[in-house]
């Protein structure tokens, strides 16, 4: 019985840790969103704060990196996909593999076809 409680406590700690990490990702994406709403022109003057024109307010650039089967592909993803369970799993994998301390598009370790399927499916 005590072992079961210990496992439950450990899994709830992991879940809380994952939620905190997801919160940090959301905060980072909100910062990116604020950059895109500023609509700064891309030039050397703005350096890495520049957001490409195709990344509209409420969206983020995501690069699907497979490395084996399919070529790397870039997507512009609405922030609402942060609520999608499969997209969350991709973000967790991205943090494990790449971390979130980099500039530019968010890289996720998956086949572009999988990300495309996630972005086109309907969920409740």
Residue pairs with C-beta under 8 A, 6 or more apart in sequence:
18 92
21 92
21 95
22 82
22 88
22 91
22 92
24 100
25 82
25 91
25 95
25 100
26 82
28 100
29 60
29 79
29 82
29 106
32 51
32 55
32 60
33 57
33 58
33 59
33 60
33 79
35 49
35 50
35 51
36 51
36 55
36 56
36 57
36 59
37 57
38 51
40 46
40 49
40 50
40 51
41 50
42 50
42 52
42 53
43 50
48 103
48 104
52 61
54 76
55 61
55 76
56 76
58 78
58 79
58 80
59 76
59 77
59 78
59 79
60 76
60 77
60 79
60 105
60 106
61 74
61 75
61 76
61 77
61 104
61 105
61 106
62 74
62 75
62 76
62 77
62 105
62 106
62 107
62 108
62 115
63 72
63 73
63 74
63 75
63 105
63 106
63 107
63 108
64 70
64 72
64 73
64 74
64 75
64 108
64 110
64 111
64 112
64 114
64 115
65 72
65 107
65 108
65 109
65 110
66 72
66 109
66 110
66 111
66 112
67 109
69 111
70 111
70 112
70 113
71 112
72 112
73 112
73 115
74 105
75 112
75 115
75 116
75 119
77 87
77 119
81 87
81 118
81 119
82 88
82 91
84 118
84 123
85 123
86 118
87 118
90 108
90 109
90 110
90 115
90 118
91 106
91 108
93 108
93 109
93 110
94 100
94 106
94 107
94 108
94 109
97 109
98 107
98 109
100 106
108 115
